[in-house]
C-alpha cells in the first residue's frame, strides 16, 4: 500500500482528533496521482472529497485491512505503525510549519530502510509553500 499523509514539520497529523490543515491543491494532487488505482480513506477524510467525482475513492473505517499493493491510503486521524510491513511507499504533504499536535505519523522515515526519492515544493491554496516528499523502501 501507498500511504498519503499531511504533516507538519514535526510529523504531526492531528490535534484533538482534527486534521492540522487541509488544502484544495493537495486534494487535487491526491486525486490525480491515484486516478488509475484505488484510493482508500475513512469517513472523516472523505468529508474533504465529497464534492469531487472520483471513482477511485473507497470509504471504509477499516481501509488499511482492505488495501492491497499499489492502493493509495489517505491517513489523517489514525495510527498506522502496525501496518508498516505492508507499506511500499509514503507520500507526505508537509505544511512547512510546526503546529500543536497530539497524533504523529508512527512510521519512522529516518530508518535506513526508507529512502527519500523525491521532494517538490509547490504553492498551495492554504499555504504559500507546501512540500511533497516521497519515500520508498
N, C-alpha and C positions, 0 to 999 in steps of 0.2 A: 504494500500500500504506500501511497504518497501522501504524507501529512502536509497540510497547509495551516499555518498559524500566523496571527498578527500579534507581535510582541513589542514591548518597549525595549530599551537598551539593556535592561537587566533580566530579560526573559520573561517578564510578567505578561500574563494572559488576561487576568480579570481581577476586579476589586469588588467585594461584596456580591459575588456571583453575577457581575455585569461586565461586559466587554469593556476594555480600556478605550477603544475608539473604533470607528468604522469609517469607511471611505468608499465612495461610489466608484472611483477609478480602480481600487483594489478589487471590488466585486466584479467589475467588468473583466479585469485580467484573469481572475479565477475562472470565470465562465469561459473565456477564450481558451485558456490552457487546458481545460477539461472537456472541451466540446466533443471530442471523439472518444471519450471514456465515460465512466460513471463518476459522479461527484456525490459523496455521502456527507450528511450532516444531521444534526439533531434538530428538533423543532425550534429551539432557541435560535440557532444560527439561521434557520430558514426564514425567520422574520425579516432578515435583511434582503432576501432573494425573492420574496413572494411576488413582487411586481414584474419579475423577469420571466419571459417564456423560454425556459431552458429544460429541454427534455432529459438532460443528463443528471438532473438533481434527483437524489433519492433521500427521503427523510425517514429516519428510524432512530430511536433512542439508543439502540444497541448497535449502531452502524459499524463500529470497529470490529465487531464479531462477524459482520456481513461482508466487509471489503475483501477483495482478492488482489493479487499482484496487478499493478497498473491502475487500480482505482484510486481516485483522489478522495481525501477525507479532511474536511474543514473542522478544526478543533478550536473552540473558544472558551469553554467552561468546564472542561473535563481533564482528568489526568490520563496520560497515555503510556506511561512508562512500562506497564506490563505487556504492552503490545509492541515494544521496541524491536524484538526479534523479527517481526514481520514487516517492519518499515524499511523500504528500499530507498526512499528519498524524503527530505524535509525541505519545504519551501517556506521561508519566513518573510513576512512583510513587516518591516521594522519602522517604527514611528520616529526614530532618532530623538527620543526623549525618554526621561525616566518618570514614571507615574507611580503613585502608591498602588500596590497590588497585593493580593493575597492568594493568587494561584499562578504558579510558574509552569513553564514548559518543562516537563520532567524527563526529557531525553537529553543527555549530556553531549552536545555537539562539539565539545572540546576533546572528546575521546578520539584517539588517533584512528579509530575505525571510520570516523566521518571525515570527509574532505569537502571543503568549500570549493565548489566547481564554478560558481558564477555569482557576481554581485552587480546590481544595476540600481542606480539612483534615478528617480523619476518624480515628476510633480504629481501630487495627489489632489483630491478635491478638498480634503480637510486640512492637509499639511502641505507646505511649500515643497518639502523634500521628503520622500519616502524611499526606502531601500528594500529591494528584493534580493534575498540570498538563497542559494540553492545548495544543499548538502547532499552528498551521495556516499554510500558505503563503498 
